[in-house]
Each structure stands twice: as C-alpha cells, then as structure tokens.
Amino acid sequence: MIIPVRCFSCGKPIGHLWEEFKQRTDDGEDSKKVLDELGLEKYCCRAMFLGQTDLVKLTGKFKKS
C-alpha cells in the first residue's frame, strides 16, 4: 500500500514525509523520535505511519496474465 497524501482523519499533508521516515527507521532510529522531529504530533497522523505496510513487492508477484 502506498502512503496517503493526507491524513484520513485530520487532513494534514503527510505523504511527503514517508520516505524520510522509512529511511531513518530502517537506519535504526527510534520511530517516536523520528515522528516528533517530522512534526507529526496528532495520534491519527502517527497511526498512519506506524500502521503502514509496504505491499508493493507482495502484489508485484501476482501478475495478470
């Protein structure tokens, strides 16, 4: 699944922050610290990031023939 451009609940633009969040958490930084530094204070926006699952690689295996 691709990260939405805006938060579903409050409407804050969050899509542009996903790549930096993903890179920094993959490098081993604490996700709480990264979310705080990116300015995501509301729990709805934080939930969008923490609940995100990359399904692009999984769905790429099932090609339509």
C-alpha positions as CSV (number, residue, x, y, z in Angstrom):
1,M,0.0,0.0,0.0
2,I,1.2,3.5,-0.8
3,I,1.1,6.1,2.0
4,P,-1.8,8.5,1.5
5,V,-1.1,12.2,0.6
6,R,-3.2,13.4,3.5
7,C,-4.2,12.0,6.9
8,F,-7.6,10.4,6.7
9,S,-8.8,12.0,9.9
10,C,-7.4,15.5,10.2
11,G,-6.4,16.2,6.5
12,K,-2.8,17.2,7.3
13,P,-0.4,16.6,4.3
14,I,1.8,13.7,5.3
15,G,2.7,11.9,2.1
16,H,6.0,13.9,1.5
17,L,7.3,12.7,4.9
18,W,7.1,9.0,4.3
19,E,10.5,8.5,2.5
20,E,12.4,10.2,5.3
21,F,10.6,8.3,8.0
22,K,11.2,5.0,6.3
23,Q,14.9,5.7,5.6
24,R,15.6,6.9,9.2
25,T,13.7,4.0,10.9
26,D,15.5,1.5,8.6
27,D,18.8,3.0,9.7
28,G,17.9,2.2,13.3
29,E,16.5,5.4,14.7
30,D,13.6,5.3,17.2
31,S,10.3,5.8,15.4
32,K,8.9,8.0,18.2
33,K,11.9,10.4,17.9
34,V,11.6,10.5,14.1
35,L,7.9,11.2,14.2
36,D,8.5,14.0,16.7
37,E,11.2,15.6,14.5
38,L,9.0,15.4,11.4
39,G,6.3,17.3,13.2
40,L,3.7,14.6,13.4
41,E,2.1,15.3,16.8
42,K,-1.5,14.1,16.4
43,Y,-2.2,10.4,17.1
44,C,-4.1,10.0,13.8
45,C,-1.1,11.0,11.7
46,R,1.3,8.9,13.7
47,A,-1.0,5.9,13.3
48,M,-0.9,6.4,9.5
49,F,2.9,6.0,9.6
50,L,3.1,3.2,12.2
51,G,0.3,1.2,10.7
52,Q,1.7,1.4,7.1
53,T,2.7,-1.9,5.4
54,D,4.6,-2.0,2.1
55,L,2.6,-4.3,0.0
56,V,4.0,-3.3,-3.4
57,K,6.6,-6.1,-3.5
58,L,4.0,-8.7,-2.4
59,T,1.4,-7.6,-5.0
60,G,4.1,-7.5,-7.7
61,K,4.4,-11.3,-7.5
62,F,0.9,-11.7,-8.8
63,K,1.0,-10.7,-12.5
64,K,-2.1,-10.6,-14.5
65,S,-1.8,-12.9,-17.5
